[in-house]
Amino acid sequence: MARHYVTFGQDHVHALNGKILDKDCVASYEARDRVEGRDRAFELFGPKFCMEYHDTEFKDDILKWFPRGVIDID
């Protein structure tokens, strides 16, 4: 399993498991591989997300743009 990260656009707001996910945070969850990770993003958020990153692609320096940080949704 690997971590996957999803960012959201300006008008993308989701309520999931009692957590609000929006443009100010990065959602994080586990998936077996890149394909499952992308599929899960669409299952969770439909077409309303900006980018999906596999653990090996995600760089911590991106967090400067997300004041609420990473929110684990597993």
C-alpha positions as CSV (number, residue, x, y, z in Angstrom):
1,M,0.0,0.0,0.0
2,A,1.1,3.5,-0.7
3,R,-0.1,7.0,0.3
4,H,-2.0,9.0,-2.2
5,Y,-2.6,12.8,-2.0
6,V,-5.4,14.8,-3.6
7,T,-5.7,18.6,-3.9
8,F,-8.8,20.5,-4.7
9,G,-9.8,23.5,-6.9
10,Q,-11.2,26.8,-5.6
11,D,-14.8,25.7,-5.7
12,H,-14.3,22.0,-4.7
13,V,-15.6,21.4,-1.2
14,H,-16.3,17.9,0.2
15,A,-17.6,16.6,3.6
16,L,-16.2,13.1,4.2
17,N,-16.1,11.2,7.4
18,G,-16.9,14.3,9.4
19,K,-14.0,16.2,7.8
20,I,-14.2,19.2,5.4
21,L,-11.9,19.0,2.4
22,D,-11.3,22.1,0.3
23,K,-8.8,24.2,-1.5
24,D,-6.8,24.8,1.8
25,C,-5.9,21.2,2.5
26,V,-4.6,18.0,0.9
27,A,-6.5,14.8,1.4
28,S,-4.5,11.6,2.0
29,Y,-5.5,7.9,1.7
30,E,-3.9,4.5,1.0
31,A,-4.2,2.5,-2.2
32,R,-2.3,-0.4,-3.7
33,D,-0.9,1.3,-6.8
34,R,-1.3,4.4,-9.0
35,V,-4.3,3.1,-10.9
36,E,-6.2,2.2,-7.7
37,G,-5.2,5.6,-6.2
38,R,-6.6,7.6,-9.1
39,D,-9.7,5.4,-9.2
40,R,-10.3,6.0,-5.5
41,A,-10.0,9.7,-6.0
42,F,-12.9,9.6,-8.5
43,E,-14.9,7.3,-6.2
44,L,-14.4,9.7,-3.3
45,F,-14.7,13.1,-5.0
46,G,-16.2,12.5,-8.4
47,P,-14.7,15.0,-10.9
48,K,-14.3,17.7,-8.3
49,F,-10.6,17.5,-7.4
50,C,-7.6,19.2,-8.9
51,M,-4.6,16.8,-8.7
52,E,-3.9,13.3,-7.5
53,Y,-0.4,12.3,-6.5
54,H,1.2,8.9,-5.7
55,D,3.5,8.9,-2.7
56,T,6.6,9.0,-4.8
57,E,5.4,12.1,-6.7
58,F,4.2,14.2,-3.7
59,K,6.7,16.8,-2.5
60,D,6.3,18.4,0.9
61,D,7.2,21.8,-0.4
62,I,3.7,22.0,-2.0
63,L,2.2,22.3,1.5
64,K,3.1,26.0,1.7
65,W,0.0,26.5,-0.5
66,F,-2.3,24.5,1.8
67,P,-2.6,26.2,5.2
68,R,-4.7,23.3,6.7
69,G,-2.1,20.8,5.7
70,V,-2.6,17.1,5.0
71,I,-5.9,15.5,6.2
72,D,-5.9,11.7,6.4
73,I,-9.3,10.3,5.3
74,D,-8.6,6.6,5.9
